């Protein structure tokens, strides 16, 4: 099942909802289950996924053009980002630390599929990073590697945009500008992906393939990461773990290749889909910079 969060544009007033993406469009689950499960995060937390499946054969309520996509989980309690988790990426940055590199992205830095990704006015080094996102379905603390997969609700694509000239010695300032992280188009439930470590992952900038790898080449596997993170921080349904970007980022190319106003960035992952966003200059930050 593919779960999607959206704003319906066809109503008198735009309305947030969520649904199941099926052939031909989107079945509005929010209109059917919203009183009990107001969003996907609640659906996962309260065990509503099985109930949602009974509507998969319904006639779609919306086409893609009828909605604006939201981040799959609009307000996760936590977003954990994993850095330097592919061999080529580690080589590009000269990374030698063997422990997982973990940092945080805030929920309000996200945007949805087919929505603008904002390039801050304060940067000339806005970089692309295509990644596999893991969404937690069953929470817990101290989760073992052996049990970790059973805690996963599903998987999605993520474009973890990096403001390189604001990262300095750590990542927080370079990862949390508004609408720099794209999340979508949907969550593919875990029962549809037998092995999350056997997925081709590719990033495209203006149609040019700039990253090409396989999730089987992660240094730290998904169960290892869940076990590591849940050792120090309890996980909750709807929490998101972004598992790292392959090599090929713009910062380490010769010459460097960064995203600019009007560019189109896409992240494609096998068995999941293709996340697509257009880069737009953040005019609000431009105004602030002149103030």
C-alpha positions as CSV (number, residue, x, y, z in Angstrom):
1,X,0.0,0.0,0.0
2,X,1.1,3.5,-0.8
3,X,0.1,6.2,1.8
4,X,0.2,9.8,0.8
5,X,-0.4,13.1,2.7
6,X,-2.0,16.0,0.7
7,X,-4.0,19.1,0.5
8,X,-7.1,18.7,-1.7
9,X,-7.5,21.7,-4.0
10,X,-10.9,20.8,-5.3
11,X,-12.9,21.8,-2.2
12,X,-14.3,25.3,-1.6
13,X,-11.5,25.6,1.0
14,X,-8.3,23.6,0.7
15,X,-8.4,20.6,3.1
16,X,-5.6,18.6,4.5
17,X,-6.0,14.8,4.3
18,X,-4.3,11.6,3.6
19,X,-5.0,8.6,1.4
20,X,-4.0,5.5,-0.5
21,X,-2.3,6.0,-3.9
22,X,-3.8,3.5,-6.3
23,X,-4.0,3.1,-10.1
24,X,-5.9,6.1,-11.3
25,X,-5.5,8.4,-8.3
26,X,-5.9,8.8,-4.6
27,X,-8.5,7.3,-2.3
28,X,-9.2,9.8,0.4
29,X,-8.7,7.9,3.7
30,X,-9.0,11.0,5.8
31,X,-12.7,11.5,4.7
32,X,-13.4,7.9,5.8
33,X,-11.2,7.4,8.8
34,X,-10.2,10.9,9.8
35,X,-12.4,11.0,13.0
36,X,-10.4,8.1,14.4
37,X,-7.0,8.6,12.6
38,X,-6.6,12.3,11.7
39,X,-3.2,11.7,9.8
40,X,-0.8,9.0,8.8
41,X,1.2,9.4,12.0
42,X,-1.9,8.6,14.0
43,X,-2.9,5.8,11.7
44,X,0.5,4.1,12.3
45,X,0.4,4.8,16.1
46,X,-3.1,3.5,16.6
47,X,-2.9,0.4,14.4
48,X,-5.1,1.7,11.6
49,X,-3.2,0.4,8.6
50,X,-5.2,-2.9,8.4
51,X,-8.4,-0.9,8.5
52,X,-7.2,1.4,5.8
53,X,-6.6,-1.5,3.4
54,X,-10.3,-2.2,3.1
55,X,-10.6,0.9,1.0
56,X,-8.0,0.1,-1.6
57,X,-10.6,-1.1,-4.1
58,X,-12.6,2.2,-3.8
59,X,-12.9,4.5,-6.8
60,X,-10.2,7.2,-6.4
61,X,-11.5,10.5,-5.1
62,X,-8.7,12.6,-6.6
63,X,-6.2,12.6,-9.4
64,X,-2.6,13.9,-8.7
65,X,-3.5,17.3,-10.3
66,X,-6.4,17.7,-7.7
67,X,-3.9,17.8,-4.8
68,X,-0.8,19.4,-3.4
69,X,1.4,16.8,-1.9
70,X,2.6,17.2,1.7
71,X,5.6,15.5,3.3
72,X,4.6,11.9,3.9
73,X,4.8,12.5,7.6
74,X,4.1,16.2,8.0
75,X,5.1,16.5,11.7
76,X,7.3,13.6,12.8
77,X,8.3,13.8,16.4
78,X,11.9,13.1,15.3
79,X,13.9,13.1,12.1
80,X,17.2,11.3,12.4
81,X,19.7,11.8,9.5
82,X,22.6,9.5,8.9
83,X,25.7,10.8,7.2
84,X,28.6,9.2,5.5
85,X,26.8,5.8,5.1
86,X,28.0,4.8,1.6
87,X,31.6,4.0,0.8
88,X,31.9,6.4,-2.1
89,X,30.5,9.3,0.0
90,X,33.0,8.5,2.8
91,X,35.8,8.6,0.3
92,X,34.7,11.9,-1.1
93,X,34.7,13.5,2.3
94,X,37.7,11.6,3.7
95,X,35.6,10.1,6.5
96,X,37.4,7.7,8.7
97,X,35.1,7.5,11.8
98,X,33.5,4.0,12.0
99,X,30.6,5.0,14.3
100,X,27.4,6.1,12.6
101,X,27.2,9.8,11.9
102,X,23.8,11.1,13.2
103,X,22.3,14.5,13.0
104,X,18.8,16.0,13.2
105,X,16.5,17.6,10.7
106,X,13.5,19.6,12.0
107,X,9.9,18.9,10.7
108,X,9.4,22.4,9.5
109,X,12.4,22.1,7.1
110,X,10.4,19.6,4.9
111,X,8.3,19.9,1.8
112,X,6.3,17.4,-0.3
113,X,6.5,15.9,-3.7
114,X,6.1,18.3,-6.7
115,X,6.4,21.3,-4.3
116,X,9.1,23.9,-4.5
117,X,12.4,23.2,-2.8
118,X,13.7,26.6,-1.5
119,X,17.2,27.7,-2.2
120,X,18.2,30.1,0.6
121,X,19.4,33.5,-0.4
122,X,22.4,33.1,1.9
123,X,24.0,30.2,0.0
124,X,25.9,29.6,-3.2
125,X,26.3,25.9,-2.4
126,X,22.9,24.3,-2.3
127,X,23.6,20.6,-2.7
128,X,21.4,17.6,-3.6
129,X,21.4,14.3,-1.6
130,X,19.1,11.5,-2.5
131,X,18.3,9.1,0.3
132,X,16.1,6.2,1.4
133,X,13.7,7.3,4.3
134,X,12.6,4.7,6.8
135,X,9.4,5.5,8.7
136,X,8.8,3.9,12.2
137,X,5.6,2.1,12.7
138,X,6.1,0.5,16.2
139,X,8.0,2.6,18.7
140,X,10.4,1.4,21.3
141,X,13.7,2.0,23.1
142,X,16.6,-0.4,23.1
143,X,15.4,-2.2,20.0
144,X,17.6,-5.1,18.9
145,X,19.0,-5.5,15.4
146,X,17.0,-8.8,15.2
147,X,13.7,-7.1,15.9
148,X,14.4,-3.8,14.1
149,X,12.7,-4.6,10.8
150,X,9.4,-5.4,12.6
151,X,9.4,-1.8,13.9
152,X,9.3,-0.3,10.3
153,X,6.0,1.0,8.8
154,X,7.5,1.6,5.4
155,X,9.9,3.4,3.1
156,X,10.0,6.6,1.0
157,X,12.3,8.8,-1.0
158,X,14.1,11.9,0.5
159,X,16.0,14.7,-1.0
160,X,18.1,15.9,2.0
161,X,19.1,19.3,0.6
162,X,22.4,20.6,2.1
163,X,23.4,24.2,2.4
164,X,27.1,23.4,2.3
165,X,28.5,26.8,3.1
166,X,26.5,26.8,6.4
167,X,27.5,23.3,7.6
168,X,30.9,24.4,8.9
169,X,32.1,21.7,11.4
170,X,28.7,20.2,11.9
171,X,25.5,19.7,10.0
172,X,22.6,21.3,11.8
173,X,22.8,24.8,10.3
174,X,23.2,23.4,6.8
175,X,20.2,21.0,7.0
176,X,17.3,23.0,8.5
177,X,16.4,25.9,6.2
178,X,12.7,26.0,5.3
179,X,11.6,23.6,2.6
180,X,15.1,22.2,1.9
181,X,14.2,18.6,2.6
182,X,11.8,16.9,0.2
183,X,9.9,13.8,1.4
184,X,7.7,11.6,-0.8
185,X,5.9,11.0,-3.0
186,X,4.4,8.4,-0.6
187,X,5.1,5.8,2.0
188,X,5.3,2.3,0.6
189,X,4.4,-0.1,3.4
190,X,7.0,-2.5,4.5
191,X,5.1,-5.6,3.4
192,X,5.7,-4.6,-0.2
193,X,9.5,-4.4,0.1
194,X,11.1,-7.7,0.9
195,X,14.6,-6.4,1.2
196,X,15.3,-2.7,1.8
197,X,19.0,-3.4,1.2
198,X,18.5,-4.3,-2.4
199,X,17.1,-1.1,-3.9
200,X,18.7,1.0,-6.7
201,X,18.9,4.6,-5.6
202,X,19.5,7.4,-8.1
203,X,19.4,11.2,-8.1
204,X,18.9,13.4,-11.2
205,X,19.5,17.1,-11.6
206,X,17.9,18.5,-14.7
207,X,17.7,15.1,-16.1
208,X,21.4,14.3,-15.6
209,X,22.0,11.3,-13.4
210,X,24.3,12.6,-10.6
211,X,24.0,9.8,-8.0
212,X,23.7,6.0,-8.7
213,X,24.1,3.3,-6.0
214,X,22.3,0.5,-4.2
215,X,21.0,0.5,-0.7
216,X,22.9,-2.8,-0.3
217,X,26.1,-0.7,-0.1
218,X,25.2,1.1,3.1
219,X,28.0,0.9,5.7
220,X,25.5,0.7,8.6
221,X,22.4,-1.4,7.8
222,X,18.9,-0.2,8.7
223,X,18.6,-2.7,11.6
224,X,22.0,-1.5,12.9
225,X,20.9,2.1,12.7
226,X,17.6,1.5,14.5
227,X,19.3,-0.4,17.2
228,X,22.0,2.3,17.6
229,X,19.5,5.3,17.6
230,X,17.0,3.6,19.9
231,X,19.8,3.0,22.5
232,X,19.9,6.7,23.3
233,X,16.5,7.9,22.0
234,X,13.1,6.2,22.1
235,X,11.5,5.9,18.7
236,X,7.8,6.7,18.1
237,X,5.4,5.8,15.3
238,X,5.9,8.3,12.5
239,X,9.5,9.1,13.3
240,X,11.7,9.2,10.3
241,X,15.3,7.9,9.7
242,X,17.1,9.1,6.6
243,X,19.7,6.5,5.9
244,X,22.4,8.5,4.0
245,X,23.3,9.7,0.6
246,X,25.5,7.9,-2.0
247,X,28.6,9.5,-3.5
248,X,28.4,12.0,-6.3
249,X,27.3,15.1,-4.4
250,X,27.8,18.4,-6.0
251,X,30.3,19.7,-3.4
252,X,32.9,17.1,-4.4
253,X,32.6,17.4,-8.2
254,X,35.1,19.2,-10.4
255,X,33.8,21.7,-11.0
256,X,31.3,21.8,-8.2
257,X,27.6,21.3,-9.2
258,X,25.0,23.0,-7.0
259,X,21.3,23.5,-7.3
260,X,19.9,26.9,-8.5
261,X,16.6,28.6,-9.2
262,X,14.7,26.7,-11.8
263,X,16.6,23.4,-11.5
264,X,14.6,20.2,-11.2
265,X,15.9,17.6,-8.7
266,X,14.6,14.0,-8.6
267,X,15.2,11.0,-6.3
268,X,14.3,7.6,-7.7
269,X,14.3,4.4,-5.6
270,X,13.4,1.0,-6.9
271,X,10.0,-0.3,-5.7
272,X,9.2,3.1,-4.2
273,X,8.9,5.7,-6.8
274,X,10.3,9.0,-8.0
275,X,10.3,12.2,-5.9
276,X,10.4,15.3,-8.1
277,X,10.9,19.0,-7.0
278,X,11.7,22.2,-8.7
279,X,14.3,24.5,-7.0
280,X,13.0,28.0,-6.3
281,X,14.8,31.0,-4.9
282,X,13.6,31.8,-1.4
283,X,12.4,35.4,-1.9
284,X,11.5,35.7,1.8
285,X,15.1,35.1,2.8
286,X,16.2,37.5,0.1
287,X,14.1,40.2,1.7
288,X,15.5,39.4,5.1
289,X,19.1,39.6,3.8
290,X,18.4,43.1,2.6
291,X,16.8,44.3,5.8
